[in-house]
């Protein structure tokens, strides 16, 4: 029987991406699948802390083995911002367009466009929480480009590439992305071969 594990996110884009990366090796349950409809806590001042909080909350309140992720976009010229505020950079309503517009505005006139995405996955099983990290370096484009992906994908060009994440094929993006790399480490730990 396939292992069931909850992915603690309310972000449908992340859920789709994780299910695509993992395929049918594990049965990935959403929060809706376990009747969890409340907002999960994210009050830590670190990316890893937020991932840990969400995974622990689901494990403690619903009893399922669970993993949660938190991702930050860190831009060199902005002192590492938006960082832990990545999803809420332009306000609490998680508006990707507004976030990208603010980022591009804050980088106007700056030649240093270096940035990286960091995803931390926290896995809660039994009494333990394990952490898996994935990072991809790159740069922020001068304008949005591409219709794929989500979040900041239209403005992030990964290292050694000439197009944004949003211009890449979904599987190509997943093979090099921060979330893809962190998920590969998770799968390796739980003994599932990554495709």
C-alpha positions as CSV (number, residue, x, y, z in Angstrom):
1,X,0.0,0.0,0.0
2,X,1.3,3.5,-0.9
3,X,2.4,5.7,1.9
4,X,0.1,8.6,2.6
5,X,1.6,11.9,3.7
6,X,0.1,15.4,4.1
7,X,1.6,18.4,2.3
8,X,0.7,21.3,4.6
9,X,0.0,24.1,2.2
10,X,-3.0,26.2,1.2
11,X,-1.2,27.1,-2.0
12,X,-2.8,25.1,-4.9
13,X,0.2,25.9,-7.2
14,X,2.6,24.4,-4.7
15,X,0.4,21.4,-4.2
16,X,0.2,20.8,-8.0
17,X,4.0,21.3,-8.3
18,X,4.8,18.8,-5.5
19,X,2.4,16.2,-6.8
20,X,4.0,16.6,-10.3
21,X,7.5,16.2,-8.8
22,X,6.7,13.2,-6.7
23,X,4.4,11.5,-9.2
24,X,2.5,8.5,-7.9
25,X,5.2,7.2,-5.6
26,X,3.5,8.6,-2.5
27,X,-0.2,9.6,-2.0
28,X,0.1,13.3,-1.3
29,X,-2.9,14.5,0.8
30,X,-3.9,18.2,0.8
31,X,-5.1,20.0,3.9
32,X,-8.6,19.9,2.4
33,X,-8.3,16.1,2.2
34,X,-7.8,15.9,6.0
35,X,-10.5,18.6,6.7
36,X,-7.9,21.2,7.8
37,X,-9.3,24.6,6.8
38,X,-7.6,26.9,9.3
39,X,-4.6,29.1,8.6
40,X,-1.4,27.4,9.7
41,X,1.0,29.3,12.0
42,X,3.9,31.1,10.3
43,X,5.2,33.4,12.9
44,X,8.9,32.4,12.9
45,X,11.6,34.8,11.8
46,X,13.3,32.2,9.7
47,X,12.2,30.2,6.6
48,X,13.1,26.9,8.3
49,X,11.2,28.0,11.4
50,X,8.0,28.6,9.4
51,X,8.2,25.2,7.7
52,X,8.7,23.5,11.1
53,X,5.7,25.3,12.6
54,X,3.3,24.3,9.8
55,X,4.5,20.6,9.8
56,X,4.3,20.3,13.6
57,X,0.9,21.9,13.7
58,X,-0.6,19.4,11.3
59,X,1.1,16.4,13.0
60,X,0.0,17.5,16.5
61,X,-3.6,18.5,15.6
62,X,-4.4,15.9,12.9
63,X,-2.0,13.0,13.6
64,X,-0.8,12.6,10.0
65,X,2.9,12.4,9.0
66,X,3.3,15.7,7.2
67,X,5.7,17.9,5.4
68,X,5.5,21.6,5.0
69,X,7.7,24.0,3.0
70,X,8.5,27.6,3.2
71,X,10.3,29.5,0.4
72,X,12.2,32.8,0.4
73,X,13.5,34.8,-2.5
74,X,16.6,36.6,-1.3
75,X,17.9,39.5,-3.5
76,X,21.5,40.6,-3.0
77,X,21.0,44.3,-3.7
78,X,18.1,44.5,-1.3
79,X,20.0,43.0,1.6
80,X,18.4,39.6,1.3
81,X,14.8,40.9,1.0
82,X,12.1,39.9,0.6
83,X,13.3,36.8,2.4
84,X,10.7,35.5,4.9
85,X,8.3,38.1,3.6
86,X,8.4,36.7,0.1
87,X,4.7,35.8,-0.2
88,X,3.6,39.0,1.6
89,X,6.2,41.5,0.2
90,X,3.6,43.9,-1.1
91,X,1.0,43.2,1.6
92,X,-0.8,40.4,3.4
93,X,-3.0,39.3,0.5
94,X,-0.3,37.2,-1.2
95,X,-0.6,39.1,-4.5
96,X,2.1,37.8,-6.9
97,X,1.7,40.6,-9.4
98,X,2.0,43.3,-6.7
99,X,5.0,41.5,-5.2
100,X,6.8,41.3,-8.5
101,X,5.9,44.9,-9.3
102,X,7.3,46.1,-6.0
103,X,10.5,44.0,-6.4
104,X,11.1,45.4,-9.9
105,X,10.5,49.0,-8.6
106,X,12.9,48.5,-5.7
107,X,15.6,47.2,-8.1
108,X,15.2,50.1,-10.6
109,X,18.6,51.5,-11.4
110,X,20.5,48.6,-9.8
111,X,22.9,46.6,-11.9
112,X,23.4,43.9,-9.2
113,X,20.4,41.6,-10.0
114,X,21.8,38.5,-8.2
115,X,19.2,36.5,-6.2
116,X,18.5,33.0,-5.0
117,X,15.4,31.0,-4.0
118,X,15.7,28.9,-0.8
119,X,13.1,26.2,0.0
120,X,13.1,24.5,3.3
121,X,10.9,21.4,3.7
122,X,10.2,20.2,7.3
123,X,9.0,16.6,7.7
124,X,7.1,15.7,10.8
125,X,6.9,12.0,11.5
126,X,6.7,10.3,14.9
127,X,8.2,12.8,17.4
128,X,10.9,14.1,15.0
129,X,11.1,16.9,12.5
130,X,13.7,16.7,9.8
131,X,14.8,19.5,7.5
132,X,15.6,19.4,3.8
133,X,16.9,22.4,1.9
134,X,17.0,23.3,-1.8
135,X,18.5,26.4,-3.3
136,X,18.8,27.8,-6.8
137,X,20.9,30.8,-7.6
138,X,20.1,33.2,-10.4
139,X,19.2,36.8,-11.2
140,X,16.1,39.0,-11.3
141,X,15.1,40.0,-14.8
142,X,14.4,43.6,-15.7
143,X,10.8,42.8,-16.7
144,X,8.3,40.0,-16.3
145,X,8.4,37.3,-18.9
146,X,6.5,34.0,-19.4
147,X,3.1,32.6,-18.5
148,X,4.1,29.4,-16.6
149,X,4.8,28.7,-12.9
150,X,3.6,31.0,-10.1
151,X,4.9,33.5,-7.6
152,X,8.1,35.3,-8.8
153,X,8.7,32.8,-11.6
154,X,8.2,35.5,-14.4
155,X,11.1,37.6,-13.0
156,X,13.6,34.9,-11.9
157,X,16.2,33.6,-14.3
158,X,18.1,30.6,-12.9
159,X,21.9,30.3,-13.2
160,X,23.1,29.0,-16.5
161,X,19.7,29.7,-18.2
162,X,18.6,32.5,-20.5
163,X,14.9,32.4,-19.7
164,X,12.8,32.9,-16.6
165,X,11.2,30.0,-14.6
166,X,7.9,31.1,-16.1
167,X,9.2,30.5,-19.6
168,X,10.4,27.0,-18.9
169,X,8.6,23.7,-19.4
170,X,7.2,22.6,-16.0
171,X,9.3,19.4,-15.8
172,X,12.5,21.3,-16.8
173,X,11.8,23.9,-14.1
174,X,11.1,21.2,-11.4
175,X,14.4,19.4,-12.2
176,X,16.5,22.4,-11.2
177,X,14.2,24.5,-8.9
178,X,14.7,25.1,-5.2
179,X,11.5,23.1,-4.5
180,X,12.6,20.3,-6.8
181,X,16.0,20.0,-5.1
182,X,14.5,20.1,-1.5
183,X,11.9,17.5,-2.5
184,X,14.6,15.2,-4.0
185,X,16.3,15.2,-0.6
186,X,13.0,14.4,1.1
187,X,12.3,11.5,-1.2
188,X,15.8,10.2,-0.7
189,X,15.4,10.3,3.0
190,X,12.0,8.4,3.0
191,X,13.4,5.9,0.5
192,X,11.5,6.8,-2.6
193,X,13.5,7.0,-5.9
194,X,13.2,10.4,-7.5
195,X,12.2,10.1,-11.2
